[in-house]
């Protein structure tokens, strides 16, 4: 394949903008994973975040693994790793030092995070943003927040690169695999994912710090490796595309049973936690396979709009700054219905991010480099002719 795969580009683009919607919805759900929580919660948005959480990040890792083969063929192993470091680690460091400070400050002001130096105080001291940076953030509160995906992805690229390089040279040009082996490869990841969930998830519930997060490490590794295998084996990818409806049905059923536990596992099974782990595994794998196949079926011949595709990654990087500043300064004082607040949060975060990208980032080589954005090429005008 000589160029970008339209279907993969579509999935990556839509998933990136879905991050904005997902993080805005977390402000109103019943989980405790957002920097800011609205006083009034929404059962509908809680179901939405629980559903998206099952397959959203697995989709990112599968797409990233799928793209590795093409990138390795184009660049070679050494240049591939250098490009990954530039694309992932530079935005990660810039985000940690600059962009993640504002959401952390909002979390601090709301009493949802407290530095060690204030553990004895009943409520957080009221600090301005600049004072917070000087006193707390760069000493106690430094975080990569939602940018954890970047450090995990780079780690996977570095660790699995030797194996990927060997596989891409050994498997290339081989005949199609046996149907039974293809079936095992297409469904085997569910078993591996279930083992990870059953054996590791209770011990490591999901704090993405990389060094002590083994459930997520292996869970997402499976999707990353599976994505590479899909790009490597046409018979495996054809098998998944052929059974796309079945995968969609299994994935959606598993996701629904997971999202509505009271109606299934807790009602009919005594050990509902194990059932939930199995459902999360099957739901994530089969629904991601369904999305991959549906995109291949309907979007392969239609490129994603360049404006949306080019800005998807930097929007993912910066969107939390306007989102949580808007939440802190506006939502808490706004007595509007949850639906209106949610829509406003998504709109402000998305439009603010795109505005910053178009007016500042994409016109600067420095900021484009720091955020992994595409620099807008300026057209030089020729001499004026009468």
N, C-alpha and C positions, 0 to 999 in steps of 0.2 A: 504494500500500500504506500503510495507516494506522498499523500498529503494527509491533512487532518481528517479523521472520521467524523462525518457530520452528526451521526447519532450519539457518539460519545461526547462530542462538543455540546450538543443540546442538553444532554443529561447533566454534564458538569456545570453548564450555565444556569439551568433551572435550579439545580441543587444549591448553587452558591447564593442565589437570590432567596431561596427558601430559608436559608440561615437567618436572614433578616426577619422574616415572618415568624420563624420558630422562636427566636430570642425575644421578639415583641410579645408573643403569646405566653412565654414563660413568666412574664410580669404578672399575668392574671391567672395562672394555673395554681394547683394546690401543692405543687412540689416546692422544694426549698433550694432551688438551684440558680436563682437570679440575683443580680446585684440589688435590684429594687423590686419590691412587691407592692402591688396595688392593694388598697384596703379591701375592696370588693373583688372576690374571685369568680371565675367562670367555669362551670362544669364542662361546657362545650370546648373551651380552649384547653382545659386539662386533658380531655380525651384526645384532642388534636396533638398536643405535645407528646403524650404517651405513645400515640401511633407513629408520629414522625421519628421519635427518638429510636424506635426499633430498627429502622432501616436507613436513616439518613446518612450517618457517618459510615456505616458499612458500604453504602453506595459510593461515597467518595473514595474509600480505600480500594474498592474493586476497580473503579475507573482509573485510579492512579497506577495500580498494578498493570492494567491493560495497556496503558500508554507507555510503560517502560520498554516494551519490546521495540516499538518504533523509534523511541529516543535512543536506545542502545545501538540500533542499526545505523542511525544517522550520525551519531557522535563517537561511538566507541565507549569503552568502560570508563576511562579516565575523564574524558570530557563530559560524559554523562553525569558523573558525580560532582564535577566542578559546577556544571549548570544547575544541578539540584541544590547545591550549597548556596549559590547566588540567588536562586529563585525562592528558596525556602528560609534559609537562615538569616539572610539580610532583612527581609520583612519581619521575621520573628524578633530579632534584636531591636529593630526600630520600634516595633509595636510594644515590646516590653518596656522600653525606656521612655517612650513618648505616649503612645495611644492608650495603653491599658491603665494609665494612671487615673484618668478621669472616671471610668467606671468603678475603680477601686475606691476613689474618693467618695463617690455616691454611696457605695456600700458602707463606707466608714461613717458618713453623715447620717445614714439611716440606722446605724447601730447593728448592722448585719456582719460587720467585721471589726475586730478590735485588736490593735497591736499589743504585744506583750507588755510594753511600758505602761499601758492603761488598763491592764487586767483587773486591778483593784478598784477602779472607779466604777460607780453604778451606771453611768451613761458616758458616751463618747464626748470628749472635749470638742468644742466647736472650733475647727481650724479652717482657715481659708485654704484654697487649693494650693497656693504657693507654699504656705506653711506646712501643709500636709506633705507635700513633696519633699521638703527639706528635712522635716522631723521624722516622718514615718516611711514613705513609699520606698525610697531608695535604700532603706536600711532594714525594714521589716515587712513591707507589703508588696515587694516586687513580684509580679505575676505574669504568666503568659496567657491566662484567661482562655478565651476561645481559640487563641493561636496555638493551643496544644497540638492541634492537627499537624501543624508544620513540623514541629520537632519529632513527632512520632513518624511522620512520613519520611523525613530525611533519615531517621534511624533505620527504618525498614529498607530504604534504598541502599544505604551503606552496608547493612548486614547481609541482605539477600542478593546483592550485586554479583558476587562470584558465582552463586548458584544459577542466577538468571542468565549470566553470560555463557556458562557452560551449557545450559539447557537450550538456549537459543541457537547454539552451534550444532548440538547433537540432534535435536528434533527437527531442525529445518530440512525440508525436502523429504521427510519420511512419509510412507503411505499412511492412509487413514487407519485409526485404531480399530480394534475389534469392538462391535456394538456393546457387548457385555461390559468390557472395560470402560467404554465411554459412559455407560449408565452409572457405573460405580463412581467415576470421576465427577459426574454431574450431581450426584446425590450424596456422595461421601462427606462433603464439607458440613452437612447438617449434623452428622455424627460427631465430627471433631468439634464443632461449635458447642454442641450439647455437653460434651465432656468438659470443655473449658468452663461453661456456665455452672455445671453441677459440681465440679471439683474446686473451682477457684473463685467464683463470683462472691460467695459469702465472705471469704477472707479479704478479697479486694473488690469492694462494691463499685468503685469507679471514680477515684480521685486521680485525675490525669497528671501525675507528676513524673511519669516515665520510669523512675528508678524503683518505685514500689507500687506498681499498678499492673500486676501480671495477668489479671483476667482480661483487661482491655488490650494489653500488649498482644496476647495470643489470639484473642477474638478478632482484632483488626488485622493481625498478621495473616490469618486464614483468608480473609477477603482480599488482601493485597496479593498474596501468592496465587489465589484462585483467579484473580483478574489477569495476572500474567499468563497463567496456563490457558485461559480462554483465548488470549491473543495468539498463543503459540500453536494451539490445536484447532484446526478448522472443524474437525469431526466433533469435538467437544462443544464448540460454539454452535455448530449446526444443530446438535442434539438439543441444546437449551432453547434455541430459537424454534425448533420444531414443537417442543412441548411448552410453549409460552403460556397458553391458556391454562394448562394444568398447574404450572408454576404459579400463575397469578391466583388461581383458586386456592391452592394450598397456602400461599403466602398471606392472602387476605384473610382466610379463615383463621390461621394461626395468630395473626395480628389482632383480629377482633376478639378471639378468645383470651388473648393476653390483656387487651385493653379493658375488657369487661370481665374481670376475674370472678366477681360475685355470682355471675350467671353460669359459670362453668366449673373451674377448678376448685374453688372453695366450696362449691355446692355439692360436687360429686366425688371429690377426692379428699382424703384426710391429709395427705402431704402435698398441699397445693403449691408450695414453694418450688419443689422439684418440677412439677408440671409447668409452672411459669418459666422456669429456665429452659425447658425443652421447647415450649412455645416461642420464646424469644429467639431461639436458634433457628427453628424452622421458618418462623415469620420473616426474620431478617434475610435468610438465604434465598428463599423462594420468591419473596417480593422483590428483592434486588435483581434476581435473574429475570423476573417478569418485566421489570422496568427496562433492563438492558435489551431484552428481546422486542418489547413494544417500540422502543426508540429505533431499533434496527429496522423494524418492519415499516414504520410510518415516517421516519425522519432521515433516513440514510441519504435521500436525494434532495434534501432541503437544508442548506446551511443555516446555522443559527445567525440571527442579525449581528453584524460585526460590532455594533455599538454595545449591545448587551454582553456579547461574548468577551470582548476585550476588557470590559470594565468589571466583569464578574469577580475575578480574584481580588482586585483592590477594594471593591465594595465589601467583600467578606472581611478584609483586613480592618477597615476603618468604621464600619457601620455602628459599632457599639458606643462610640463616643457620642454622636448625636442622639442615639436612642436613649441612653441612660441619663444624659443631661436633660433631655426633654422630659423623661419620666420624673426626674427629681424636682425640676423647677415648675412643671406644668401639671402633671397628672395628679399629684397630691393635693393640689388646690382646685382641681376641676371636678365639679359634681355632674359629670356626664355619664350616660350608660357605658357599661364595659365595652360593648361593641364599637361605639364611637371612639372611645379612648384607644382601643386596640388598632382600629383603622388609622387613626391619627398618628399613632406611634410608628406603624409601618411606613406610612407616607413620609413623615418627617425624617426618619432614619434613611430611607431609600433616596429621597430627593436631595437631602443634605449631602449624602455621600457622593452621589453623582455630580452634584454641583461643585463640590470641592475637587473632584477628579477632573472635571472638564475645565475649570477655571484656573486651577493651580497645579495639580499633580501631573496631568498629562502634558503640560506645557513646560515642564522642568525636567531636565535629565536627571538631576539629583533626586527629586522626589519620585520620579518614575522608577529609578533604580531601587530606592529604599522600599517602595511598596509593590514592586514587581509588576508595575503598570506599563502599558505601551505608551511611549512618547508620541504625541501628535506631531507629525512632520509638517513643518511650516513651508508653504509654497512661496518661493522667492519670486517676486514680481519682476518682470523685465523692464527695460527702459520705456518710458512713456512715449507713445507715438501719437502724433496729431492726425 
